[in-house]
Amino acid sequence: MRIDLEELKSKIRPRLRPIIWRDEDNTLLLLDQRKLPFEEVYVELRDPVSTADAIRQMIVRGAPAIGITAAYGMVLAITHSNITSLNEALKELARAREVLNAARPTAHNLFWATERMYRKAEEAVHNGTARSVKELVEVLKSEAKAIFNEELEAELKMGIYGLEKINDGDTILTQCNAGGLATGTGIGTATAPIRVAHALGIKVSVIAPETRPWLQGARLTVYELMVDGIPVTLITDTAVGYVMYKGMVSSVMVGADRILRDGHVFNKIGTFKEAVIAHELGIPFYAIAPSSTFDLKSRVDDVKIEERDPDEVRKIRGVPITLENVPVFNPVFDVTPPKYITALITEKGIIYPPFDKNIPKVLNAG
């Protein structure tokens, strides 16, 4: 099926806008995902420290959305300051990069975005594109908007490639929230093929595990799909094996926070479990992510798995569910070995095993 990208853009119009840049006063607006699904509240940000805090506190979450947010956080580093020299602006941007990078250590898009913004600033200063701080602000605003637009286009392309893996009547199991809230565009990575199928009139439905402890599946995936009229059923995390065993799942589609050169996928905790069960039952398992999520330099042991506050497990929305002094292990991500992955879907094409050979080939990387 040949699909025109511009025509597709007109057909897919998600209602939710997770990230908004307000040009008139250079303010970043983030839809507070902690409040969903019960309240739609936007947080206003005007500096990189509060932007990093918003990332850390999961006001915004999901690798691509974090990347876009961090890009705008770099803009904010010099937008509301009293800096007058370009050298001072570069120093301030370097400081902002460090502050932002420390917010979430596993999401590769974060480092990719801050580095891209800093290099753009250096380039603009050195080649004379920006001859004042005001001009540098405009250069960086344009670059942040480019990152957003590239992400949007990449997701639509991933949706078109992923459509090859969806048949009429399919039910897709996902994990966490890899939808438009996680990417900042309203489209998503894992949900991109689902949204494309839905827009083209192909019947497709979703099974969303709740995703403890932050309940991104229950609060966010369910919410955004229901808002846009896409059929979705919520299950407990512990029901994943049963629904696959019962033949209720056509395929598994998940996002990724980082994908290594050899095909190891770092994603929300619980992804590895889904991949192993799918592998055992012969169900296709796809990780869907833009090329910016790929880390071609690190090895598995190099990647730090973030651990978060034990009270996220001891409590649900502030209500205790266990003893307050029980020890807690709360890793946010897990790693899925390449043997359990059917294919990786990117904006540049579908990548099949052997991943160590095909990832660099498809991404045009050395």
C-alpha positions in Angstrom: 0.0 0.0 0.0 1.5 3.3 -1.1 0.9 6.0 1.5 1.6 9.7 1.0 3.2 11.3 4.0 1.5 14.7 3.7 -1.9 13.1 3.2 -1.3 10.9 6.3 -0.5 14.0 8.4 -3.9 15.4 7.5 -5.6 12.1 8.6 -3.9 11.7 11.9 -4.8 14.6 14.2 -4.3 13.6 17.9 -6.1 15.8 20.3 -3.4 15.9 23.0 -0.4 18.2 22.7 2.1 17.2 25.3 4.8 19.8 24.4 4.1 23.4 23.4 6.6 26.2 22.8 5.1 29.6 23.3 7.0 32.0 21.0 5.6 35.3 22.3 7.3 34.9 25.7 9.7 32.1 25.1 8.1 29.7 27.5 8.0 25.9 27.4 4.6 24.3 28.3 4.5 20.7 29.3 1.3 18.7 29.8 1.8 17.3 33.4 1.6 13.6 32.8 1.5 12.9 36.6 -2.0 14.4 36.7 -3.4 12.3 33.8 -5.9 10.9 33.2 -8.0 13.0 35.6 -6.6 16.5 34.9 -5.1 18.2 31.9 -2.7 20.7 33.5 0.2 22.5 31.8 3.4 23.4 33.6 5.3 26.6 32.4 9.1 26.4 32.3 11.6 29.3 31.7 15.0 27.9 32.7 17.0 24.7 32.3 17.0 23.8 36.0 13.2 23.7 36.2 13.2 21.8 32.8 15.6 19.2 34.3 13.3 18.9 37.3 10.3 18.4 35.1 12.1 15.5 33.4 13.3 14.0 36.7 9.9 14.3 38.3 8.3 12.7 35.2 6.1 15.7 34.3 7.4 14.7 30.9 8.6 11.2 30.2 9.4 8.9 27.3 12.7 9.1 25.4 11.7 11.2 22.4 9.6 13.6 24.5 12.5 14.0 26.9 14.8 14.8 24.0 12.5 17.5 22.6 12.1 18.9 26.1 15.8 19.0 26.7 16.3 20.8 23.4 14.0 23.5 24.5 15.7 23.5 27.9 18.9 24.4 26.1 17.1 27.3 24.5 15.8 28.5 27.9 19.4 28.5 29.2 20.1 31.8 27.4 16.6 33.1 26.7 15.7 34.7 30.0 19.3 35.5 31.2 21.3 38.7 31.3 24.1 37.3 29.2 25.4 39.7 26.6 28.5 37.9 25.1 28.5 34.8 22.9 31.3 33.3 24.8 29.3 33.5 28.0 26.3 32.1 26.2 28.3 29.0 25.2 29.5 28.6 28.8 25.9 28.8 30.0 24.8 26.3 27.4 27.5 23.9 28.5 26.3 24.2 32.1 22.7 23.6 31.0 23.8 20.5 29.1 25.2 19.0 32.3 22.2 19.9 34.3 19.8 18.4 31.8 21.9 15.3 31.1 21.8 14.4 34.8 18.0 14.3 34.9 17.4 10.8 33.4 20.6 8.7 32.8 19.1 5.9 30.7 17.2 7.9 27.9 19.7 8.2 25.0 17.6 10.9 23.3 18.3 13.3 26.2 22.1 13.3 25.5 21.6 13.2 21.8 19.4 16.3 21.9 21.6 18.4 24.3 24.7 17.6 22.3 23.1 18.5 19.1 21.9 21.8 20.5 25.3 22.7 21.9 27.1 21.8 18.7 24.6 23.9 16.7 25.3 26.8 19.1 29.1 26.4 18.6 28.7 26.2 14.9 26.5 29.3 14.7 29.0 31.3 16.8 32.1 30.2 14.9 30.7 30.6 11.4 29.0 34.0 12.2 25.4 32.8 11.7 24.8 34.2 15.2 26.5 37.6 15.8 24.6 38.3 19.1 23.0 36.4 21.9 19.6 37.3 20.5 20.5 35.8 17.1 21.8 32.7 18.9 18.5 32.3 20.7 16.7 32.3 17.3 19.1 29.7 15.9 18.5 27.4 18.9 14.8 27.9 18.8 14.8 26.9 15.1 16.9 23.8 15.9 14.6 22.7 18.7 11.6 23.1 16.4 13.5 21.1 13.8 14.0 18.3 16.4 10.3 18.3 17.1 9.4 18.2 13.4 11.9 15.5 12.6 10.5 13.4 15.4 6.9 13.8 14.1 8.0 12.9 10.5 10.0 9.9 11.8 7.0 8.6 13.8 4.8 8.8 10.7 7.4 6.9 8.7 7.7 4.3 11.5 4.0 4.0 11.4 4.1 3.3 7.7 6.8 0.7 8.0 5.1 -0.9 11.0 1.9 -1.1 9.1 3.5 -4.0 7.2 3.2 -6.0 10.5 -0.5 -5.3 11.1 -3.4 -7.2 9.6 -7.1 -6.2 9.8 -8.5 -7.4 13.1 -5.1 -7.6 14.9 -4.7 -7.0 18.6 -1.4 -5.4 19.7 0.1 -5.8 23.2 2.3 -2.9 24.2 4.1 -1.9 27.4 4.2 1.3 29.4 3.3 4.4 27.3 5.1 4.6 23.9 2.4 6.8 22.5 2.1 10.4 21.6 2.5 11.5 25.3 5.9 9.7 25.4 7.2 11.3 22.2 5.7 14.8 22.6 4.1 14.8 19.1 0.8 13.1 19.9 1.7 10.2 17.5 4.1 7.9 19.3 6.5 5.1 18.5 4.9 1.8 19.4 1.5 3.3 18.7 2.5 4.9 15.4 1.6 1.8 13.3 -1.6 1.5 15.3 -2.6 5.1 14.6 -1.7 4.7 10.9 -3.8 1.6 10.7 -6.7 3.2 12.5 -6.5 6.3 10.2 -6.7 4.1 7.1 -9.7 2.2 8.4 -7.9 -1.0 9.3 -9.4 -2.6 12.4 -6.8 -2.8 15.2 -7.1 -2.9 19.0 -4.6 -2.6 21.8 -4.0 -4.5 25.1 -2.3 -2.2 27.6 -0.7 -3.6 30.8 -1.0 -1.2 33.7 2.8 -0.8 34.1 3.6 -0.6 37.8 4.7 1.4 39.6 3.9 4.6 37.7 0.9 3.0 35.9 1.8 4.6 32.5 -0.2 2.0 30.7 -3.3 2.5 32.8 -3.1 6.3 33.1 -1.5 7.3 29.8 -1.8 4.7 27.1 -5.4 4.0 27.9 -6.2 7.7 28.1 -4.7 8.8 24.8 -6.1 5.9 22.8 -9.6 6.3 24.2 -9.4 10.1 23.6 -8.7 9.4 19.9 -11.2 6.5 19.6 -8.8 3.6 19.3 -10.1 0.4 21.0 -8.0 -0.5 24.1 -8.3 -3.0 26.9 -6.4 -2.6 30.2 -4.9 -5.6 32.0 -2.8 -6.1 35.1 1.0 -6.6 34.5 0.6 -10.1 35.9 -2.0 -11.0 33.2 0.5 -10.6 30.3 1.5 -14.3 30.0 -2.1 -15.4 30.3 -3.5 -13.2 27.5 -0.7 -14.3 25.2 -1.1 -17.9 26.0 -4.9 -17.6 25.3 -4.1 -16.4 21.8 -5.5 -12.9 22.4 -2.4 -11.1 21.1 -1.3 -10.9 17.4 2.0 -9.2 18.1 3.9 -7.1 20.7 4.9 -3.6 19.8 7.0 -1.6 22.4 9.0 1.5 22.3 12.6 1.9 23.5 14.7 4.3 25.6 18.0 3.0 24.1 18.9 0.4 21.5 22.5 -0.8 21.2 24.5 -1.7 18.1 24.0 -5.4 18.8 20.3 -5.1 19.2 19.9 -5.0 23.0 16.8 -3.0 23.8 16.5 -0.9 27.0 12.9 -0.1 27.7 10.4 0.2 30.5 10.6 -2.5 33.2 8.5 -5.5 32.1 9.5 -5.4 28.4 11.9 -8.3 28.8 9.2 -10.4 30.3 6.9 -9.7 27.4 9.6 -10.5 24.9 10.5 -13.9 26.5 6.9 -15.0 26.6 6.2 -13.9 23.1 9.3 -15.8 21.9 8.2 -19.0 23.7 4.7 -18.7 22.1 5.8 -17.7 18.6 4.3 -14.2 18.8 6.2 -11.5 16.9 7.9 -8.9 19.1 8.9 -5.5 17.6 10.7 -2.6 19.2 9.9 0.7 17.5 12.1 3.7 17.9 13.6 6.6 15.9 17.3 6.5 14.9 18.1 9.0 17.7 17.4 6.3 20.2 20.2 4.1 18.9 23.4 4.1 20.8 26.1 2.6 18.5 29.0 3.1 21.0 27.9 1.7 24.3 27.9 -1.9 25.5 25.3 -3.5 27.7 27.4 -3.1 30.9 28.0 0.6 30.1 24.4 1.6 30.4 23.2 2.7 33.8 19.7 1.5 34.7 18.0 4.2 36.6 16.5 3.3 40.0 13.9 5.5 41.5 12.3 6.4 44.9 11.3 3.3 46.8 8.0 5.0 47.8 6.9 4.8 44.2 6.5 1.1 44.9 5.4 1.4 48.5 2.6 3.8 47.6 0.1 4.4 44.8 -0.6 8.1 44.3 0.6 8.7 47.8 -1.5 6.0 49.4 0.6 3.3 51.3 0.0 -0.2 50.1 2.6 -2.0 52.2 4.8 -1.5 55.2 6.7 1.8 55.1 10.1 0.3 56.1 10.1 -2.6 53.6 13.2 -2.6 51.4 12.4 -1.9 47.7 14.3 -2.5 44.5 12.8 -0.2 41.9 14.6 -0.3 38.5 12.8 1.8 35.9 14.1 -0.1 32.8 15.1 -3.6 31.8 17.2 -4.9 28.9 15.9 -7.3 26.3 18.5 -9.4 24.5 18.4 -9.5 20.7 17.5 -13.2 20.5 14.0 -12.3 21.6 13.4 -9.5 19.1 11.7 -10.3 15.8 12.6 -6.9 14.3 13.4 -3.3 15.0 11.3 -0.7 13.3 12.7 2.8 12.6 12.0 5.7 10.3 14.7 4.4 8.0 13.3 0.9 7.6 12.7 -2.4 9.3 15.9 -4.0 10.8 16.0 -7.8 11.0 18.7 -10.0 12.7 21.6 -10.2 12.6 21.3 -6.8 14.3 25.1 -6.1 14.7 25.4 -6.1 10.9 22.0 -4.7 9.9 21.6 -1.8 12.4 24.6 0.1 11.1 23.6 -0.7 7.5 20.0 0.5 7.8 21.0 3.6 9.9 23.9 4.4 7.4 26.3 4.4 10.3 29.9 3.1 10.3 
